[in-house]
Amino acid sequence: MDWNTVLQDIIDYIENHLQRDEEPINNDEIARIAGCSFNFFQKVFSYMNKISFAEYIRYRKLTLAGYDIKSTNLKVVEISYKYGYDSPTSFTKAFQQFHGVSPKAARSRDVELKVYPKMQMHSKQQYAWRLEQKKGFRLIGKKIKVSRKNNAHYSKVPEFWSECQRDGVFSKLISLDTSKNQGIFGLFGKTDPLSDEIEYAIMVISDQGLPDGFEEIIIPEETWAIFDCLGPTPQAIQNGWRYLLEEWVIKYPFDHADCPELEWYSNGNSYDEQYLSQIWIPIIE
């Protein structure tokens, strides 16, 4: 039995009932999908996700209730019954514990509410990774500095890519690419600890002359942990970095080599669900 597939089917069933059918979740139906008793399923769910099944459903209900509070004119009593609470009082108490504010206060525009996202079991499987030793290579391209404060680089880096596409830099880089597996690199360079700025570059492997306004970086021979990220950009690569920071680094604590981290984007349709991008982490084995 592929438990990731089973759990994803059950999560999809839950979301359909909470968001579309607005019906109580049927434990017998969950047991049928799981192919085991409901009690055993709950144990597997808790073991795999470090949260109980009941807590997951409660967190999702309160997340969706927060959306309703913010985006509809439904009364608190209507929302409380919609998500299976016996009374507005019990709903208000649970809402306050989860979000830190009452449902009434949450209607204020400036109040931020907590979000517990829908689980995506398959996202844990999409990051195939391997170790590869590569000879040194030369990168040429354009470079900028971006701030990491408040995760500003998540928006600034895609903006830089768009700018390079508009002003012809992207096309120029493609014409200069002399690598065997052609594709464009995103490179994270030095960080300024005083300003919290980091260098980011868009480059290709090339043995051609250096055009005006371009810069070059020599990447030494290294061993790389390479992660495949499938899906449209920039979401796929951002999800890959999140996986690395939250899970992989903890499980596989390799020492980081003195070399920049790289992103690699293959040729092809970057909006396709099967589009391949990669994250390269230089390591010391």
C-alpha positions, -999 to 999 in steps of 0.1 A, spaced: 0 0 0 13 35 -10 4 54 21 12 88 5 -13 82 -22 -39 69 3 -34 99 26 -36 124 -4 -69 108 -15 -83 112 21 -71 148 23 -88 156 -10 -119 140 3 -118 161 35 -112 193 15 -141 185 -8 -164 181 21 -153 212 40 -152 235 10 -177 223 -15 -202 198 0 -202 214 35 -211 180 49 -198 162 80 -168 140 74 -177 103 73 -152 81 93 -165 50 76 -158 65 42 -123 74 53 -118 38 65 -130 25 31 -105 48 13 -77 38 37 -85 1 34 -82 -4 72 -100 5 104 -105 42 112 -86 38 144 -56 23 126 -57 50 100 -56 77 127 -24 61 141 -7 61 107 -18 97 100 -3 109 133 29 89 128 35 102 93 25 139 99 33 146 135 -2 159 141 -34 140 150 -61 136 124 -86 154 146 -62 184 150 -56 186 113 -93 187 106 -98 213 133 -70 235 120 -83 233 85 -119 242 97 -106 272 116 -84 283 86 -114 282 63 -136 299 89 -110 327 89 -114 331 51 -152 332 56 -149 359 83 -127 380 61 -144 376 27 -181 371 34 -210 387 52 -220 354 69 -229 358 106 -207 342 132 -235 318 141 -238 307 105 -200 301 102 -200 282 135 -227 257 123 -211 255 88 -179 240 103 -197 217 128 -196 236 160 -225 231 185 -228 268 193 -213 302 185 -197 302 219 -177 270 214 -167 283 179 -156 317 192 -135 301 219 -118 277 193 -113 306 168 -97 328 195 -73 300 205 -63 293 169 -61 329 155 -54 349 186 -84 372 180 -122 368 183 -142 364 151 -157 399 155 -122 415 158 -110 394 128 -133 413 105 -110 443 108 -90 447 76 -56 451 94 -59 419 114 -39 390 101 -52 355 106 -33 322 109 -33 297 80 -28 260 83 -25 249 46 -39 218 30 -15 190 32 1 179 0 15 144 6 30 140 -29 51 172 -24 73 151 -1 81 127 -30 88 152 -58 124 161 -47 145 133 -60 181 141 -51 216 128 -58 252 136 -52 273 145 -83 309 155 -86 314 180 -113 345 196 -128 349 234 -126 331 256 -150 328 293 -160 295 312 -157 288 346 -173 258 368 -170 241 396 -150 241 402 -113 221 423 -88 218 427 -50 185 419 -33 174 422 3 163 392 23 144 412 49 108 401 51 115 375 24 117 404 -2 140 382 -24 110 359 -31 95 387 -52 127 406 -63 143 376 -79 114 368 -102 112 405 -111 149 404 -121 142 374 -144 113 393 -160 135 424 -165 162 402 -182 136 388 -205 123 422 -214 156 439 -221 171 410 -242 196 397 -216 178 364 -215 181 358 -253 217 369 -252 225 343 -225 208 315 -244 230 324 -275 261 323 -253 253 289 -236 280 263 -246 271 237 -220 262 201 -229 229 203 -210 218 238 -219 199 258 -193 202 290 -173 216 292 -138 204 314 -109 232 320 -85 232 330 -48 264 348 -40 278 367 -10 256 380 18 262 414 34 255 408 71 252 445 78 225 452 52 211 417 49 216 419 11 225 390 -10 240 388 -45 219 370 -71 230 364 -107 214 349 -139 241 331 -159 250 304 -183 280 281 -188 301 296 -216 335 297 -231 326 327 -252 340 363 -248 325 384 -220 300 409 -234 299 445 -221 280 448 -188 283 411 -181 303 395 -153 319 361 -149 323 336 -120 345 306 -120 329 277 -102 355 252 -89 353 214 -90 328 204 -63 305 177 -51 269 188 -54 237 176 -38 213 181 -68 175 183 -63 150 179 -91 120 203 -88 91 196 -111 64 221 -119 59 257 -130 84 284 -119 89 302 -96 66 281 -74 85 248 -79 119 262 -71 106 281 -40 89 250 -27 122 232 -32 141 257 -11 114 254 16 118 217 16 156 220 20 153 244 49 126 226 67 135 189 61 165 179 41 191 200 60 179 185 93 180 149 80 213 151 59 236 176 77 264 177 51 290 205 56 285 233 31 315 238 7 329 273 1 310 278 -31 277 296 -42 244 277 -42 229 274 -77 195 271 -93 193 255 -128 164 260 -152 161 237 -182 151 247 -217 114 243 -223 80 257 -211 85 270 -176 48 270 -170 44 232 -177 35 209 -148 65 187 -157 90 215 -162 124 206 -147 144 230 -125 171 220 -100 187 232 -68 225 226 -65 240 226 -30 278 224 -28 288 200 -1 318 184 16 313 147 17 
